Amino acid sequence: MRRTQATLDSPCNYEVIGEHLNDPTHLLALGDDGQFYSLNLLDGQTEPTEFGDQWVMDAYDLHEKLSRLHLH
């Protein structure tokens, strides 16, 4: 899995866990704050998002990740 560093407007690290179903330039990331983010590959910006049918997850154990963050 890829990790991205925080930018000035986003004070946390992100782990890429999936991509948008219809737009591969947007990745689904899980922040170390437990929030889901949409990561725009064209400009590097992130914004909070809701997980839903529009996202395709990588083979990933989300429960295990949230357990490590103590957010479940």
Stockholm file with secondary structure:
# STOCKHOLM 1.0

chainA/1-72         MRRTQATLDSPCNYEVIGEHLNDPTHLLALGDDGQFYSLNLLDGQTEPTEFGDQWVMDAYDLHEKLSRLHLH
#=GR chainA/1-72 SS CCEECCBTTBCSCEEEEEEESSCTTEEEEEETTSCEEEEETTTCCEEECCCSTTEEECSCCHHHHHHHHTCC
#=GC SS_cons        CCEECCBTTBCSCEEEEEEESSCTTEEEEEETTSCEEEEETTTCCEEECCCSTTEEECSCCHHHHHHHHTCC
//
